[in-house]
């Protein structure tokens, strides 16, 4: 019988519904959306072959810390992370975490930083697969022409996050 150590908690936020999920190793998903049911389905799809993730109100301190960070990007967010993805995705996500608050980079910039200048579409795909909204700041990645490009959680949320960070 499959077992799951995936636990989650959710809350409304200024960007929509926020869902945090933890494995035994740490935060494995931070999802943002319009409704909890869709986010719960997304979470279950991310961990196939396991029992459905279980709600855990004991995660409230982590949720409160994340909500503070969402409102004030300079606030400390000190949670262990469990990033699961391909080697390339993890390299991209690590590069994204190096983009300073209030700054942006292009998909091409990230591809060049990784030593793979023709892989800008793969960088965009890795951004789209990012399981940790805001924490892995794929919202800071723009098209080469400076336009927003895409965002897994919606362009309006991307715009709001960039505006918050620019004001800090």
C-alpha positions, 0 to 999 in steps of 0.5 A: 500500500502506498504511503505518503509523507506529503503534508500540506496547509493552505490559506487565502493570500493577497495573490490568491489561495496559497498551498504549502506542502512538505515532504519529510525533507522540507518544503516541496511545493508552494502553489498559488491559484484561484481555488483550493480544489485545483491546487490540491489536484495539482499537488496530487499530480506532483506525487503520483503513486502515493496516498493523497497529501494530508492536511496538517494544521501543525504547519501553521508556523511555516504558513505564517512565515510564508505569508509574511514573506509574500507581503514583504519579500525582504522578510526572512523565509527560513524553511528547509527545501525539497526541490525535486526535478531533473538535474537541468531544472535544479540548475535553473532553479538554483540560478533563479534563486541567485537573482537579487530582490528587485532585479530581473534576468531574461531566459537567455541570461539564465541559459548563458549563465548555465553555459548553455546559451541555446537552452533558453526555451528549456530554461522557460520550461524549467521555470514553468515546472517550478514547484516553489512559487516565490521562493524560487523566483521564476517571476523575476525572469522576463523575455529578452525584450523585457516583456513579462513572458509567461508565468505558471501562476498567471501574469497578473500575479507575476506583475504584482510580485515584481511591483512589490519587489521594486518598491522595496 
